[in-house]
Amino acid sequence: MQKFLAVDTAAAHLTVLACGKKTALRFVENCALRQSVMLMGEVESAMEEAELAPAECDFFCAVTGPGSFTGIRIGISAAKGFALAECKPLLPLTSFELIAYNVDCEDFFAVVDAAHGHSYACRFTGGAPGAPAYVSDEELVASGLPLYGFEERALPRYKMLNAGGCLLPAITARLSSGEPFGEMHALYVRRSQAEEGRK
């Protein structure tokens, strides 16, 4: 297994995964307003437990969204900062991929709560992703397909996954995909509220 540091700050939770001589996981629920304050402390703690130094990492990973606009930028900035300082590659992972790599189903929607009765959604068919979309929850329910995500949702055919336990399987799957590394950009399925307000 390669050595790496991975962070997920795209949703309301915070996940930090460090894989060195040991594997260390930090998962904090419902901390969206404190991620920027908590992240580096959790990174330091996880890397110490994993007996891993930044220079020993083979790559750095962050979840690029969709999700919280601010949270996405926090995680990406951290991963890019480490990668730049250590001249190591980046492994970008979308919230949809994080869900899909932990689902054993042929046809389903990976969904992220977008509030106000809407979701960010991506349909996976036979393992292949469709185009990300901003859709109403009514449309998702009408599809009749299974729905998977990380938040508590009162939707039919919806299953909530354990966000903290999904990062390692997703990274492992991406590493076996052939070309896991690349540029890291935020995945914004729609404009932020501030941008919408300027229209």
Phi, psi and omega per residue, in radians:
M1 nan 2.334 3.102
Q2 -1.238 2.780 3.110
K3 -1.634 2.384 -3.092
F4 -2.830 2.898 2.990
L5 -2.152 2.285 3.135
A6 -2.278 2.477 3.126
V7 -2.321 2.560 3.051
D8 -2.307 1.903 3.097
T9 -2.165 0.334 -3.025
A10 -1.353 -0.348 -3.113
A11 -2.096 -2.797 -3.088
A12 -1.298 -0.294 -3.130
H13 -1.658 3.025 3.053
L14 -2.266 2.175 3.074
T15 -2.172 2.288 3.039
V16 -2.230 2.213 -3.130
L17 -2.204 2.150 3.100
A18 -2.109 2.211 3.128
C19 -2.084 1.879 3.120
G20 -2.285 -2.167 3.018
K21 -1.159 -0.487 3.051
K22 -2.250 3.012 3.053
T23 -1.944 2.217 -3.109
A24 -2.196 2.301 -3.130
L25 -2.144 2.322 3.012
R26 -2.111 2.188 3.139
F27 -2.337 2.159 3.132
V28 -2.187 2.142 -3.141
E29 -1.456 2.693 2.977
N30 0.790 1.015 -3.130
C31 -2.248 0.483 -3.012
A32 -0.963 -0.638 -3.110
L33 -1.428 -0.059 -3.093
R34 -2.132 0.102 -3.073
Q35 -1.035 -0.737 -3.104
S36 -1.121 -0.533 -3.138
V37 -1.422 -0.641 -3.012
M38 -1.522 -0.463 -2.927
L39 -0.959 -0.969 -3.019
M40 -1.166 -0.549 3.055
G41 -1.140 -0.711 3.110
E42 -1.214 -0.636 3.082
V43 -1.085 -0.839 -3.132
E44 -1.048 -0.764 -3.129
S45 -1.122 -0.785 -3.122
A46 -1.151 -0.734 -3.116
M47 -1.190 -0.598 3.086
E48 -1.152 -0.767 3.124
E49 -1.134 -0.662 -3.129
A50 -1.364 -0.087 -3.076
E51 0.957 0.951 -3.044
L52 -2.308 2.303 3.041
A53 -1.838 2.624 3.136
P54 -0.911 -0.671 -3.115
A55 -1.162 -0.360 -3.126
E56 -1.496 -0.188 -3.103
C57 -1.228 2.416 3.059
D58 -1.428 -0.455 3.108
F59 -2.864 2.963 3.091
F60 -2.226 2.483 -3.032
C61 -2.240 2.536 3.009
A62 -2.528 2.610 3.041
V63 -1.457 2.205 -2.950
T64 -1.730 0.111 3.120
G65 1.831 -3.109 0.117
P66 -1.318 2.970 -3.114
G67 2.763 -2.431 3.123
S68 -1.232 2.185 -3.132
F69 -1.006 -0.790 -3.137
T70 -1.215 -0.777 -3.125
G71 -1.044 -0.738 3.130
I72 -1.010 -0.801 -3.102
R73 -1.144 -0.604 3.134
I74 -1.084 -0.866 -3.106
G75 -1.157 -0.771 -3.139
I76 -1.106 -0.744 -3.141
S77 -1.072 -0.713 3.133
A78 -1.121 -0.842 -3.123
A79 -1.101 -0.765 3.140
K80 -1.134 -0.648 3.125
G81 -1.089 -0.822 3.103
F82 -1.105 -0.790 -3.092
A83 -1.103 -0.707 3.128
L84 -1.152 -0.760 -3.111
A85 -1.150 -0.602 -3.063
E86 -1.814 0.014 -3.133
C87 0.962 0.868 -3.128
K88 -2.101 2.748 -3.111
P89 -1.306 2.880 3.120
L90 -1.939 2.498 3.041
L91 -2.043 1.752 3.111
P92 -1.414 2.468 -3.103
L93 -2.442 2.092 -3.139
T94 -1.362 2.799 3.064
S95 -1.040 -0.639 3.125
F96 -1.120 -0.762 3.110
E97 -1.125 -0.702 3.136
L98 -0.997 -0.695 3.091
I99 -1.262 -0.889 -3.005
A100 -1.074 -0.660 -3.126
Y101 -1.214 -0.121 3.140
N102 -2.043 0.307 -3.131
V103 -2.106 2.314 3.100
D104 -1.837 1.365 -3.060
C105 -2.699 2.527 -3.064
E106 -1.499 -0.550 -3.056
D107 -2.465 1.934 -3.047
F108 -2.801 2.968 3.021
F109 -1.921 2.268 2.896
A110 -1.547 2.208 -3.018
V111 -2.257 2.525 3.067
V112 -2.212 2.254 -3.098
D113 -1.099 2.174 3.106
A114 -1.882 0.123 3.115
A115 1.214 2.929 3.097
H116 0.975 0.668 3.086
G117 1.273 0.357 3.135
H118 -2.250 2.837 3.124
S119 -2.442 2.696 2.859
Y120 -1.547 2.236 -3.023
A121 -2.396 2.606 3.070
C122 -2.487 2.154 -3.140
R123 -1.512 2.321 3.066
F124 -1.962 2.217 3.125
T125 -2.204 2.017 -3.105
G126 1.064 0.520 3.139
G127 1.539 -0.160 -3.115
A128 -1.676 2.296 -3.124
P129 -1.431 2.555 2.994
G130 -1.581 -2.877 -3.138
A131 -1.423 2.327 3.066
P132 -1.079 2.535 -3.090
A133 -2.547 2.735 3.037
Y134 -1.832 1.896 -3.005
V135 -2.279 2.784 3.081
S136 -1.305 2.644 3.094
D137 -1.101 -0.517 3.094
E138 -1.070 -0.724 3.109
E139 -1.108 -0.714 3.135
L140 -1.099 -0.812 3.137
V141 -1.084 -0.702 -3.118
A142 -1.153 -0.379 -3.138
S143 -1.148 -0.455 -3.124
G144 1.326 0.068 -3.090
L145 -1.588 2.739 3.021
P146 -1.090 2.550 -3.135
L147 -2.137 2.393 3.137
Y148 -2.311 2.470 3.110
G149 -2.901 -2.991 -3.083
F150 -1.879 -0.255 -3.097
E151 -1.691 2.827 3.008
E152 -1.321 2.111 -3.091
R153 -2.319 2.382 3.096
A154 -1.607 1.134 -3.111
L155 -2.134 2.439 3.064
P156 -1.064 2.530 3.087
R157 1.062 0.412 3.137
Y158 -1.739 2.393 3.070
K159 -2.187 2.246 3.127
M160 -1.558 2.205 3.117
L161 -1.627 2.793 3.078
N162 -1.454 1.765 -3.044
A163 -0.994 -0.706 -3.103
G164 -1.136 -0.511 -3.105
G165 -1.593 0.001 -3.044
C166 -1.625 -0.325 -3.008
L167 -1.187 -0.834 -3.097
L168 -1.119 -0.823 3.093
P169 -1.045 -0.647 -3.135
A170 -1.172 -0.747 3.129
I171 -1.151 -0.729 3.114
T172 -1.039 -0.742 3.119
A173 -1.158 -0.723 3.128
R174 -1.127 -0.674 -3.141
L175 -1.116 -0.497 3.138
S176 -1.550 0.014 -3.070
S177 -1.422 -0.209 3.097
G178 1.999 -1.035 -3.134
E179 -2.279 1.367 -3.055
P180 -1.383 -0.354 -3.011
F181 -1.654 2.717 3.128
G182 3.022 -2.974 3.118
E183 -1.217 2.627 -3.090
M184 -2.004 2.018 3.126
H185 -2.273 2.592 3.097
A186 -1.182 2.433 3.058
L187 -1.739 1.762 3.081
Y188 -1.854 1.991 -3.118
V189 -1.360 -0.439 3.070
R190 -2.520 2.979 3.141
R191 -1.261 2.696 3.099
S192 -1.205 2.907 3.119
Q193 -1.054 -0.652 3.139
A194 -1.131 -0.712 3.116
E195 -1.206 -0.668 3.096
E196 -1.087 -0.646 -3.118
G197 -1.205 -0.368 -3.132
R198 -1.520 -0.121 -3.102
K199 -1.133 nan nan
